[in-house]
Amino acid sequence: MRRIGAASLVAICGMLASTPAPAHWVPPFKGNDTGGIIAYPLATQVDARQMAVDHCASYGKVARFLAVQPNYGGYISFACRWVPYGAAERPLRTLY
């Protein structure tokens, strides 16, 4: 009985060792109340600026773009900031 258990343990370990480790998957658009990232391939298909503005407006903030990596696997990063002083109104969120 112990030989069967040991053999099955070796077989399971061999199967796990032969499979490749999966890479961590990141969605094309990810953000929270402080900012977020947009995948560059997604930004070439849709209006990335409007996506960031709508995302930040849902928290009552305005979007400020920080960096762009214009290559495969790159991201566009943005920060959500409070409405600047002297602004008469809060940001508008467009609903389609």
N, C-alpha and C positions, 0 to 999 in steps of 0.2 A: 504494500500500500504506500509506503514511503517512497519507493522508486517511481511510482506513477505520479505522485505529487511533485517530486523533484523534477521529473521529466516534463510535466506540464508547466512548471514554473520556468524552466529553461526555455521551453517553446514560447511562452508568453513574453519573456524578456527578449528573446531573439526577434520576435515580431515587432515589439516596441522599439528596439534599437535599429531596426531596418527601415522604419518609416521616418520621413523627414519631419523636422519640427516646423509647425506652421508659423508664418510671420504674423505679427499683430496687424489687424485690419483697422484702418481709420476711415470713418465716413468722409465723403467729399465736402461736407459742411458741418462744422462743429463749433459751438460757442456757448458762452454763458454771459452773465451780466457784466463781466469785465472786458470781454472781447471774443475773438474767435479766429478761425482759419477757414479758408476756402481753397480747395484743391485747384491747381492751375488748369488742368484739363477741363474742369467744370466751368471755370471762369471764362474760357474761350467759347463756351456754348451758351451761357446765360449772362445776364447783367449782374456781375459780382458786386458792383457798387450798390445797386438797389437791394440785393440780398442783405448786405451788411447794414444798410440804413434801416430796413424793415426789422432786422433782428435787434438792433440797438434801440429802436423806437418802442419796441415792446417792453423795454425796461425804463422808458422815459429818458433815454440818453441819445447822444449823437455819435455817429461813427467817425473814426479817424483812422486812415490807412497807415500802416507802419512799414511794411516791407513786401516786396514781390520777388519770388524766385521763378523767373520765366523759363523753366525747363521741365522735363518729364519728372514727375514726382515732387515738384515744387508746390509751394503754397503762397497764398496771399493772406497776410495777417492784418488784423484790424483791432482797434481798441474802442470800447464803448466809454464815452466820457459824459459827464454831466453837462447840461445845457449851459453855455457860457453866460456870464453875468451880462445883463442888459438885453438879453433876448426877450422879446415880448411874449412869445408863445412856446409851448412845449413842442417837441418834434411830432410830425404827423405820421401815422402809420397808414399806408395805402392798403386797402382791402379790395381784392379783385373778385 
